Amino acid sequence: MTVDQLDPTPLWEQLAAILRGRIQAGDYAPRQVLPSEAHLQQEHGVSRGTVRRAMAALGEQGWTVTVQGRGTFVAPQESWPETT
């Protein structure tokens, strides 16, 4: 799954939803490093700013933790927000 350029939903929101879905599905395990910004840019055909905004949103929501110089990791499952 990738972002839909024709969808009126902002690209960063689409990307954040895709990554959140992959985390919930177990594609990215807790404490696992997420793909690099460059990889996500290429995979989804979006700008670096879009990737950064999506990653920032995931961090603000408690899905990820960024470690300077090491990358962005999936937060431990107990830190994930409640989902309905």
C-alpha positions as CSV (number, residue, x, y, z in Angstrom):
1,M,0.0,0.0,0.0
2,T,1.2,3.5,-0.8
3,V,-0.1,7.0,-0.7
4,D,-2.8,8.1,-3.3
5,Q,-1.8,11.4,-4.9
6,L,-5.4,11.9,-6.0
7,D,-6.9,11.5,-2.5
8,P,-7.7,14.8,-0.8
9,T,-6.3,13.6,2.5
10,P,-2.8,15.1,3.1
11,L,0.0,12.9,2.0
12,W,1.6,12.9,5.4
13,E,-1.6,11.7,7.0
14,Q,-1.9,8.9,4.5
15,L,1.7,7.9,5.1
16,A,1.3,8.0,8.9
17,A,-1.8,5.8,8.5
18,I,0.0,3.3,6.4
19,L,2.9,3.1,8.8
20,R,0.6,2.9,11.8
21,G,-1.3,0.0,10.1
22,R,2.0,-1.8,9.5
23,I,2.9,-1.4,13.1
24,Q,-0.5,-2.7,14.3
25,A,-0.3,-5.6,11.8
26,G,3.2,-6.6,13.2
27,D,5.1,-5.8,10.0
28,Y,7.3,-3.6,12.2
29,A,7.7,-5.1,15.7
30,P,8.1,-3.0,18.9
31,R,11.6,-1.6,19.3
32,Q,12.4,-2.4,15.6
33,V,13.9,0.5,13.5
34,L,11.6,1.8,10.8
35,P,12.9,2.3,7.2
36,S,15.0,5.4,6.6
37,E,13.5,8.6,5.4
38,A,15.1,8.1,2.0
39,H,13.7,4.6,1.7
40,L,10.2,5.8,2.6
41,Q,10.5,8.7,0.1
42,Q,11.3,6.3,-2.7
43,E,8.8,3.6,-1.7
44,H,5.9,6.1,-1.5
45,G,6.9,8.7,-4.0
46,V,6.7,11.6,-1.5
47,S,9.0,14.4,-0.4
48,R,11.3,14.3,2.6
49,G,9.1,16.9,4.3
50,T,6.1,14.6,3.9
51,V,8.0,11.7,5.5
52,R,9.2,13.8,8.3
53,R,5.8,15.2,9.1
54,A,4.3,11.6,9.1
55,M,7.1,10.4,11.4
56,A,6.6,13.4,13.7
57,A,2.9,12.6,13.9
58,L,3.5,9.0,14.8
59,G,6.0,10.1,17.5
60,E,3.5,12.6,18.9
61,Q,0.8,9.9,19.0
62,G,3.1,7.5,20.9
63,W,3.7,4.9,18.1
64,T,7.4,5.7,17.5
65,V,10.5,7.0,19.3
66,T,13.3,8.8,17.5
67,V,16.8,8.4,18.7
68,Q,19.2,11.1,17.3
69,G,21.8,9.5,15.1
70,R,20.2,6.0,15.3
71,G,16.8,6.3,13.7
72,T,13.1,6.0,14.4
73,F,12.0,2.9,16.3
74,V,8.6,1.4,17.0
75,A,7.6,2.3,20.5
76,P,7.2,-0.6,23.0
77,Q,3.6,-1.9,22.7
78,E,2.6,-0.7,26.2
79,S,3.3,2.9,24.9
80,W,0.9,2.6,22.0
81,P,-2.3,4.7,22.2
82,E,-5.6,2.9,22.8
83,T,-7.3,1.9,19.6
84,T,-11.0,1.2,19.1
